[in-house]
């Protein structure tokens, strides 16, 4: 154990934004607990950082697994200073008239209930540990501000994340728990590969959209995480400068 370095829990750490941010946290000296569905992908994120990290396969929709995740973090590293609440999925694209209930539940259970369960356990740990406190960063989406066509469950879940963030900010004040939200537009991951080729716009047209390198997302999260607990980025929007967000909706 390295008592001089902070401890982070990252969900969805096996790929995309979660993997990139985890690697950036390792580079910044954090000890990182890597959570996600696929152990082999988590091990890929951990590779080369074994003494500094811990892999805990976790389905964020499963309450018992989330409780176990934070218990493991405390057992291994003694505390939790940061939660990057990142795990999520978009779900199948369809008009609301054609969205089956099971597809709605899958997205809401992952993006919203999963984020709630992780935030709740992080809050409990941060409240009760000494020194008290910590920071939760919720990964929202620009869809929390304006929707894309045919993404009702995703848009609803990410809009609700904003309410979760504000509640955590309010209720965390007595315990030195800070909470902020980052809404990211078009980070270059596998989930946005299609955007670079052409994606449906609000006016019915199909257009390619610019994307941004993941390094910029990492820089933003590290900035939010690195502030003293007396300061907080409540809300940040990070997006490709020329993506069609402003003026959408």
Secondary structure, 3 states (H helix, E strand, C coil): CCCCCCEEEEECCCCHHHHHHHHHHHHCCCEEEEEECCHHHHHHHHCCCHHHEEEEECCCCCHHHHHHHHHHHHHHHCCCCEEEECCCCCCCCCCHHHCCHHHHHHHHHHHHHHHHHHHHHHHHHHHHCCCCCEEEEEECCHHHCCCCCCCHHHHHHHHHHHHHHHHHHHHHHHHCEEEEEEEEECECCHHHHHHHHCEECCCCCEECCCCECHHHHHHHHHHHHHCCCCCCCCEEEEECCCCCCCCCC
